[in-house]
């Protein structure tokens, strides 16, 4: 994912309905965890180098070190807070400040995902996970075949917005042994699967979004679902 994708997604997220105070509080929490050391960025020929600064001394940081990602994320979160707190007249400049920062990280060959996602998001997104066997024929989504056009549409929208997701992840669901017949129903009945996922909390009920063909056929409807249920929570 590049800086342009992230900025386009953040711009769209700004127009979504979300709790701004809660967002600022979460971002401030990340900043507080990062400690008092600050980030200095220096241009070196055609790239950027990154230094930690403790108020007295400045020390070069390797681009592979955890420290560089702790401080770049801190700087990024500070820029996001400034964006969220900006007035309408100040918003364009505040957004450009975020964009400039991300471009410097990108030119400096840092992993942008490790900066813009929280530690929990990044670890989840980059983890290896068991997928269901993909179909022999279907619709291409990134490097994976999906069964339906609607799955492809949802996935492409998420990719375009830089939203992390797992596809066809195998979920471990414990069901009482006596429900052999119910398990058979689960394989053929989507509504039963949803019920069991909620009941067993394999997926948190508040995080479970059900979509139907008519949701993905209507681009505006799909955009509304993403805007109201997913997008703001990705960035703040």
C-alpha positions in Angstrom: 0.0 0.0 0.0 1.3 3.4 -0.9 0.9 6.9 0.7 -1.6 8.0 -1.9 -4.0 5.1 -1.1 -3.8 5.9 2.6 -4.4 9.6 2.1 -7.4 9.0 -0.2 -8.8 6.6 2.4 -8.3 9.1 5.3 -9.9 11.8 3.2 -13.0 9.7 2.7 -13.0 8.7 6.4 -13.1 12.4 7.4 -16.5 12.6 5.7 -17.9 9.7 7.7 -19.8 9.9 10.9 -17.7 9.0 13.9 -17.0 10.0 17.5 -14.2 12.6 17.1 -13.5 12.9 20.8 -13.2 9.1 21.2 -10.9 9.0 18.1 -8.6 11.7 19.5 -8.5 9.9 22.8 -7.5 6.6 21.2 -4.7 8.3 19.1 -3.5 10.1 22.2 -3.3 6.8 24.0 -0.8 5.5 21.3 1.2 8.7 21.7 1.4 8.4 25.5 2.6 4.8 25.2 5.5 6.0 22.9 7.2 7.9 25.7 8.9 11.4 25.6 11.5 10.8 22.8 10.6 12.5 19.6 11.3 11.9 15.9 13.7 14.0 13.8 13.7 13.5 10.0 16.7 14.5 7.9 16.9 14.5 4.1 20.0 12.7 2.8 20.4 13.0 -1.0 17.2 11.5 -2.4 15.9 9.7 0.7 15.2 10.4 4.4 16.9 9.2 7.6 15.3 9.0 11.0 16.7 10.0 14.4 15.4 9.8 17.9 15.8 12.9 20.0 15.6 13.0 23.8 15.9 16.8 24.2 19.6 16.8 24.2 21.1 14.2 21.8 20.0 12.9 18.5 20.6 9.3 17.5 20.3 7.6 14.1 17.8 4.7 14.0 18.0 1.8 11.7 15.0 1.4 9.4 14.6 -2.1 10.7 14.5 -1.1 14.4 11.3 -1.2 16.5 12.3 2.2 17.8 11.9 3.8 14.4 8.4 2.5 14.1 7.5 3.5 17.6 8.5 7.1 16.9 7.2 7.4 13.3 3.8 6.1 14.5 3.8 8.6 17.4 4.5 11.4 14.9 1.8 10.1 12.5 -0.8 10.0 15.3 0.1 13.5 16.3 -0.5 14.6 12.8 -3.9 12.8 12.7 -5.0 14.5 15.9 -4.1 17.9 14.4 -6.2 16.9 11.4 -9.2 15.9 13.4 -9.0 19.0 15.5 -8.5 21.3 12.6 -11.2 23.8 11.6 -12.8 23.5 8.2 -10.5 26.3 6.9 -7.4 24.5 8.4 -8.3 21.0 7.2 -6.6 21.2 3.8 -3.3 22.2 5.3 -3.6 19.6 8.1 -4.3 16.9 5.6 -1.3 17.9 3.5 0.8 17.7 6.6 -0.2 14.1 7.0 0.4 13.4 3.4 3.9 15.0 3.5 4.8 12.9 6.5 3.6 9.7 4.8 5.5 10.5 1.7 8.7 11.0 3.7 8.2 7.6 5.4 7.6 6.0 2.0 10.7 7.6 0.3 12.7 6.6 3.4 11.7 2.9 2.7 9.7 2.3 5.8 6.8 -0.1 6.0 3.8 2.2 5.9 1.4 -0.4 7.2 3.5 -0.8 10.4 3.1 3.0 10.9 -0.5 3.7 10.0 -2.0 0.5 11.6 -2.1 0.0 15.3 0.2 -2.8 16.6 -2.8 -5.1 17.0 -4.1 -4.3 13.5 -0.7 -4.9 11.9 0.0 -8.2 13.7 -3.5 -9.5 12.7 -3.2 -8.4 9.1 0.3 -9.8 8.5 -0.3 -13.0 10.4 -0.5 -16.3 8.7 -4.0 -17.7 8.8 -5.7 -20.8 7.5 -7.9 -20.2 4.5 -10.6 -22.4 3.1 -9.7 -24.1 -0.1 -10.3 -21.7 -3.0 -12.7 -22.7 -5.7 -11.4 -24.0 -9.1 -13.2 -21.2 -10.9 -14.3 -17.8 -9.7 -13.4 -14.2 -9.7 -9.9 -12.9 -9.0 -9.3 -10.9 -5.8 -5.7 -9.9 -5.5 -4.0 -13.3 -5.7 -7.0 -15.4 -4.7 -10.1 -16.8 -6.4 -13.4 -15.9 -4.8 -16.7 -17.6 -5.5 -19.0 -14.7 -6.3 -18.8 -11.3 -8.0 -20.2 -9.7 -4.8 -17.2 -11.0 -2.8 -14.9 -9.6 -5.4 -16.6 -6.2 -5.3 -16.3 -6.0 -1.5 -12.7 -7.1 -1.5 -11.7 -4.6 -4.3 -13.3 -1.7 -2.4 -11.5 -2.7 0.8 -8.1 -3.0 -1.1 -8.7 0.4 -2.7 -9.2 2.0 0.7 -6.3 0.3 2.4 -8.6 -1.6 4.8 -7.0 -4.7 6.2 -8.9 -7.9 5.9 -8.6 -11.7 5.9 -10.6 -13.6 3.3 -12.2 -17.1 3.9 -10.4 -17.5 7.2 -11.2 -20.7 9.0 -12.8 -20.0 12.3 -12.6 -22.4 15.2 -16.2 -22.7 16.5 -17.0 -25.1 19.3 -20.5 -26.6 19.0 -22.0 -29.3 21.4 -21.1 -32.8 20.0 -24.8 -33.7 19.8 -25.5 -31.2 17.0 -24.3 -33.3 14.1 -27.4 -32.5 12.2 -27.0 -28.8 13.0 -23.5 -28.9 11.6 -24.9 -30.3 8.4 -27.3 -27.4 8.3 -24.5 -24.9 8.8 -22.8 -26.1 5.6 -25.9 -25.2 3.6 -27.6 -22.4 5.4 -25.9 -19.0 5.7 -28.3 -17.7 8.3 -27.6 -20.7 10.5 -23.9 -20.0 10.2 -24.4 -16.4 11.2 -26.5 -17.4 14.2 -23.8 -19.8 15.4 -21.0 -17.3 14.9 -22.9 -14.8 17.1 -23.9 -17.4 19.7 -20.3 -18.8 20.1 -18.7 -15.3 19.7 -16.4 -16.7 17.0 -17.0 -13.2 15.7 -18.0 -10.4 18.1 -21.7 -9.7 17.3 -21.1 -5.9 16.9 -18.4 -6.6 14.3 -20.4 -9.0 12.2 -21.7 -7.3 9.1 -24.1 -9.2 6.9 -24.4 -8.3 3.3 -26.6 -9.6 0.5 -26.4 -9.4 -3.3 -28.5 -6.3 -3.5 -26.0 -4.6 -1.1 -23.1 -5.1 -3.5 -25.0 -4.6 -6.7 -25.7 -1.0 -5.5 -22.4 0.8 -5.3 -23.8 3.6 -3.1 -25.2 1.1 -0.7 -22.0 -0.8 -0.4 -20.1 2.5 0.1 -22.5 3.4 2.9 -21.9 0.1 4.7 -18.1 0.6 4.5 -18.3 4.3 5.5 -20.6 3.7 8.5 -19.3 0.3 9.8 -15.7 0.0 8.9 -13.7 2.9 7.5 -13.3 5.4 10.5 -12.3 2.6 12.8 -9.3 1.7 10.6 -7.6 5.1 10.9 -8.5 6.4 14.3 
